[in-house]
Amino acid sequence: MNLDFDTIEIPEEKLNRTIQSAPHAIASCAGGEPLPHTIKQIHGIHRKQMIRHTAGLFCAAAFFFCLSAIFLHSNPSLAADLLHLFEKIENKQIFSGDLHTHATPLANNNSQKSDGYTFTLSETYCDTQNFYVSVQITSEEGFPESQRAQVDPDGISSLYLMGKWTDSSFPENSYTQGVSLSGTFSDDHTFIGSFHQILGENTSKDTYNAEWKISGIQYSPEEAKNGNMYIYFSEPLEFQIETPVQSDGTVKKLLNEKLPNGTTLISATKTLTTISLESKGNEESKDNEEVEQSSTDTLLSPFEQYGYAVYDANGNHMTDKTGLIAIQDHDVSKIQICYFKLPVNPDQDVNNQPEYEEFQQSFRESGYSYDMIKDRIVKQVEIVFEE
């Protein structure tokens, strides 16, 4: 005998007891509709319930997504907090580090728009030596191809913003012409990067304050022929920045090491992203002025007779730029600074000495190998930051 379970009659008394014990079944039969008498009819009700339930969840999710999008669009400050830009550009910075885990989100009017450009300041990081702010810039028309194509050997793009940076905490650190951002173009319409301000030994306060007025963008010289090299905003953007100064990770070592060129290495200070060397001029220099190390070349020194190179705990060369040593992904539990004699005649212009130029090129091509200078080293200074 073949049984069709979908057409089997169910006794009405038992069915009523079953439905009374199943609230979902009662709800589906509300409104005076006759109770189903077969398994097939009950299955039909169940399928309708599942479809309605799934559709309800989908509609709720879609409504929440749309509501969130509208809310974030009308609240750009909150949207900026969700960007986490430092995490996206850590490998696109000259002085890179684990900034995103130490960053402080900005929340006060940190997204503004002018002439088709939207500027969003996302996060800040500040220690006793450095200040960083992450920025996202979007252009409705898109950024010029010539600007997007300009990338340095480390894969870092830059964008110069005209305007004024006023350091409210220390006016001597202010910029009156504009600042340059380091970062990357994530697409034709979007640039993400950061501005890095070197504070030196000045910041001993708990809070750092600055005002940033952006009046336009200066593109690469290639845009001059198109008349687009300078973009001036009809309404300049103004940002107020306040961020805590973090000093927990700062380590300063007093050294007072006399160096071959007559200067004295006073101290070395390690922060999250940089190591700065404080040196003082030799006793014969006028008024014993402090020597400023502003060179981007490891080989150069104040007197052009001695060079120096810095190596991390594993013997890897560390880049020295604008007077700061970039930590990047180096092991800086300790570092070695090697001072060595350059192949130069001190009585002649260093730029006109072929032997020096050849040595300089070979040293760079070797990746600043220690083996190339070990026989020239006249002094080594070891600095231990972590015991």
C-alpha positions in Angstrom: 0.0 0.0 0.0 1.3 3.4 -0.9 0.7 6.2 1.7 0.6 9.9 0.8 1.6 11.5 4.1 0.8 15.0 2.8 -3.0 14.0 2.5 -3.3 12.1 5.8 -6.3 13.4 7.8 -5.4 14.5 11.4 -8.1 14.3 14.1 -9.3 17.8 14.9 -9.1 17.3 18.7 -5.4 16.2 18.6 -4.6 19.0 16.1 -6.1 21.6 18.4 -4.0 20.3 21.4 -0.9 20.4 19.2 -1.6 24.0 18.0 -2.3 25.2 21.6 1.2 23.9 22.6 2.8 25.7 19.7 2.3 29.5 19.9 3.8 30.1 16.4 1.1 27.9 14.9 -1.7 29.7 16.7 -0.3 33.0 15.5 -0.4 31.8 11.9 -4.0 30.7 12.2 -5.2 33.8 13.9 -8.0 35.9 12.3 -10.7 33.3 12.0 -9.1 31.1 9.4 -10.0 27.4 9.5 -7.4 25.2 11.1 -5.4 23.0 8.7 -6.3 19.3 8.8 -3.3 17.8 6.9 0.5 17.7 7.3 0.8 19.4 3.8 -1.2 22.3 5.0 0.9 22.7 8.2 4.1 22.6 6.1 2.7 25.4 3.9 2.1 27.6 7.0 5.6 26.8 8.2 7.2 27.8 4.9 5.3 31.1 4.9 6.5 31.8 8.4 10.1 31.2 7.4 9.9 33.4 4.4 8.3 36.2 6.4 10.9 35.9 9.1 13.9 35.9 6.7 12.4 38.9 4.7 11.9 40.7 8.0 15.6 40.2 9.0 16.8 41.4 5.6 14.6 44.5 5.7 15.8 45.3 9.2 19.5 44.9 8.2 19.0 47.1 5.1 17.2 49.7 7.2 20.0 49.8 9.7 22.7 50.0 7.0 20.9 53.0 5.3 20.3 54.7 8.7 24.0 54.2 9.5 25.1 55.7 6.2 22.8 58.7 6.6 24.0 59.2 10.2 27.7 59.0 9.3 27.2 61.3 6.4 25.6 63.9 8.6 28.2 63.3 11.3 31.6 63.4 9.5 33.5 63.6 12.7 32.2 60.2 13.8 32.9 58.8 10.3 36.4 60.1 10.6 36.9 58.3 13.9 36.3 55.0 12.0 38.9 55.6 9.3 41.9 54.4 11.4 44.2 56.0 8.8 47.5 55.4 10.6 47.0 51.6 10.2 46.7 52.1 6.5 49.8 54.2 5.9 52.3 52.9 8.4 54.5 51.6 5.6 54.1 54.9 3.7 55.9 57.1 6.2 59.5 58.2 6.5 59.3 57.7 10.3 57.0 54.8 10.6 56.0 53.0 13.7 53.1 51.4 15.5 51.1 54.6 15.6 47.6 53.2 15.2 47.7 51.4 18.6 48.8 54.6 20.4 46.7 57.2 18.4 44.1 59.5 19.8 41.0 60.0 17.6 39.9 63.5 16.7 36.3 64.4 17.2 35.8 68.1 17.0 34.8 69.5 13.5 37.6 67.4 11.9 35.9 67.0 8.5 35.5 70.0 6.3 34.8 70.6 2.6 35.8 73.4 0.1 35.6 73.6 -3.7 35.1 69.9 -4.2 37.8 68.8 -1.8 37.0 67.1 1.5 39.6 67.1 4.3 39.2 64.6 7.2 41.6 64.6 10.2 41.3 61.2 11.7 43.9 60.6 14.5 46.8 62.2 16.2 49.9 60.9 18.0 52.2 63.1 20.1 55.2 62.4 22.3 58.0 64.6 23.7 59.8 64.7 20.3 57.2 64.2 17.5 53.6 65.1 16.5 51.6 63.3 13.8 48.2 63.8 12.4 46.6 61.5 9.9 44.6 63.1 7.0 42.3 61.8 4.3 41.7 64.1 1.3 39.1 63.4 -1.4 38.7 65.2 -4.7 35.5 65.1 -6.6 37.3 65.6 -9.9 40.2 63.4 -9.0 43.9 64.2 -8.4 46.2 65.0 -11.4 47.9 62.0 -12.9 51.3 63.7 -12.7 50.9 64.1 -8.9 49.8 60.5 -8.4 52.8 59.3 -10.4 55.3 61.0 -8.2 56.6 58.3 -5.8 59.9 58.2 -4.0 62.2 55.1 -3.9 60.4 53.9 -0.8 57.0 54.0 -2.5 55.9 57.1 -0.6 53.8 59.8 -2.2 53.5 63.4 -1.0 51.1 66.2 -1.2 51.9 69.8 -0.3 49.2 71.9 1.4 49.4 75.7 1.3 48.4 77.6 4.4 49.6 78.1 7.9 50.5 75.7 10.8 50.4 77.6 14.1 52.0 75.7 17.0 50.0 77.2 19.9 52.2 75.4 22.4 55.6 76.5 20.9 55.3 79.3 18.3 58.9 78.6 17.1 57.7 75.4 15.5 55.1 77.1 13.3 55.0 77.1 9.5 53.8 80.2 7.6 53.9 78.8 4.1 52.4 75.3 4.3 53.2 71.7 5.1 53.9 68.5 3.2 52.0 65.2 3.8 53.6 61.8 3.3 51.3 58.9 2.3 49.7 57.3 -0.7 46.9 57.7 -3.2 44.5 54.9 -2.6 42.7 55.7 -5.8 42.3 58.6 -8.3 40.1 60.6 -5.9 41.6 59.8 -2.5 44.9 60.6 -0.8 45.7 59.3 2.7 48.7 60.5 4.6 50.0 62.3 7.7 51.8 65.4 8.7 54.9 65.0 10.9 56.0 67.9 13.1 59.4 67.5 14.9 59.2 69.0 18.3 62.7 68.4 19.6 63.2 68.8 23.3 60.5 71.4 23.7 57.4 69.5 24.6 57.2 68.9 28.4 53.5 69.7 28.6 50.6 67.3 29.0 48.7 68.6 26.0 49.8 69.7 22.6 47.8 72.4 20.8 47.9 73.6 17.2 45.8 75.5 14.6 45.9 74.4 11.0 44.6 76.7 8.2 44.6 75.1 4.8 44.2 77.6 1.9 44.9 75.3 -1.1 47.0 72.6 -2.7 50.3 72.9 -4.6 50.6 70.2 -7.2 53.8 69.1 -9.1 55.4 71.5 -11.6 54.1 69.4 -14.5 50.7 70.9 -13.7 51.9 74.4 -14.4 51.4 74.0 -18.1 47.7 73.2 -17.4 47.3 76.1 -15.0 46.6 73.7 -12.2 49.8 73.8 -10.2 48.2 76.0 -7.5 44.7 75.4 -6.3 43.4 78.1 -4.0 40.2 77.4 -2.0 37.5 80.0 -2.0 36.9 79.2 1.7 40.1 78.2 3.6 39.7 75.3 6.0 40.6 75.8 9.7 41.2 73.0 12.2 41.8 73.2 15.9 43.9 70.4 17.2 44.4 69.3 20.8 46.0 66.0 21.8 47.6 64.5 24.8 51.4 64.2 25.0 52.5 60.6 25.5 55.8 60.1 27.3 55.5 56.5 28.5 57.6 55.1 25.6 60.3 57.8 25.6 63.8 56.8 26.8 66.6 59.3 27.1 70.2 58.3 27.6 72.8 60.8 28.7 76.2 60.2 26.9 78.6 63.1 26.9 80.8 61.4 24.4 83.6 63.4 22.7 83.5 62.8 19.0 86.4 62.8 16.4 85.2 66.0 14.8 85.4 68.0 18.0 81.7 67.9 18.9 80.2 66.2 22.0 77.3 63.7 21.7 75.2 64.9 24.7 72.3 62.4 24.6 70.1 60.1 22.6 66.3 60.0 22.9 64.2 57.1 21.7 60.5 57.5 21.0 57.9 55.3 19.2 59.2 56.3 15.8 62.5 58.1 16.1 65.9 58.3 17.8 67.2 61.9 18.1 70.9 62.7 18.8 71.6 65.8 20.7 75.1 67.1 20.0 77.1 70.3 20.9 79.7 72.1 18.9 83.4 71.9 19.7 84.9 74.3 22.1 86.5 76.4 19.4 83.2 77.1 17.7 81.7 80.5 18.2 79.7 80.8 21.4 79.8 77.0 21.6 76.6 76.9 19.6 74.8 73.6 19.3 75.3 71.8 16.0 72.2 71.2 14.0 72.1 67.9 12.2 69.8 68.6 9.3 71.5 66.4 6.7 69.6 63.7 4.9 72.9 61.9 4.0 74.5 59.5 6.5 78.0 60.4 5.2 77.9 64.1 5.9 79.2 65.6 9.1 79.7 69.2 10.3 83.3 69.3 9.3 83.2 67.0 6.2 86.2 64.9 7.4 84.3 62.3 9.3 81.2 60.4 8.5 78.9 58.3 10.8 76.6 55.4 10.3 74.0 54.0 12.7 73.3 50.2 13.1 70.6 48.5 15.0 71.0 45.6 17.5 71.2 43.1 14.5 73.8 45.1 12.6 71.3 46.5 10.1 71.9 50.0 8.9 69.4 52.7 10.1 68.4 55.6 8.0 69.2 59.1 9.2 66.9 61.8 7.8 66.6 65.4 8.8 68.6 64.9 11.9 66.4 62.0 13.1 67.1 58.3 13.0 64.0 56.4 11.7 63.2 53.3 13.8 60.8 51.7 11.3 61.0 47.9 11.9 64.5 47.9 13.4 65.5 46.2 16.7 66.5 49.2 18.8 67.1 47.6 22.1 70.6 48.9 21.4 72.3 50.8 18.6 75.9 51.4 17.4 77.0 54.7 16.1 80.2 54.4 14.1 82.3 57.4 13.3 84.8 56.9 10.5 87.4 58.9 8.5 86.3 59.9 5.0 88.7 59.7 2.0 88.8 63.5 1.6 91.3 66.3 1.6 90.0 68.8 4.3 91.7 71.7 2.4 89.6 71.1 -0.7 85.9 71.3 -1.6 84.5 67.8 -0.8 82.2 68.0 -3.9 85.2 68.1 -6.2 87.1 65.1 -4.9 86.6 62.0 -7.1 87.9 59.5 -4.4 85.2 60.7 -2.0 82.5 60.6 -4.6 83.4 57.0 -5.6 83.5 56.0 -1.9 80.1 57.7 -1.3 78.5 55.9 -4.2 80.0 52.5 -3.3 78.9 52.8 0.3 75.3 53.6 -0.7 75.2 50.8 -3.2 76.4 48.4 -0.5 73.4 49.3 1.7 75.8 51.2 4.0 77.6 47.9 4.8 79.6 47.9 8.1 82.4 46.0 6.3 83.1 49.0 4.0 83.9 51.3 7.0 85.3 48.9 9.6 88.9 49.8 8.8 88.1 53.5 8.8 86.3 53.6 12.2 87.9 55.9 14.7 85.2 55.8 17.4 82.1 53.6 18.2 79.4 54.6 20.6 77.0 51.9 21.8 73.7 53.1 23.2 71.6 50.6 25.2 67.9 51.5 25.4 66.6 48.2 26.8 68.6 46.2 29.3 
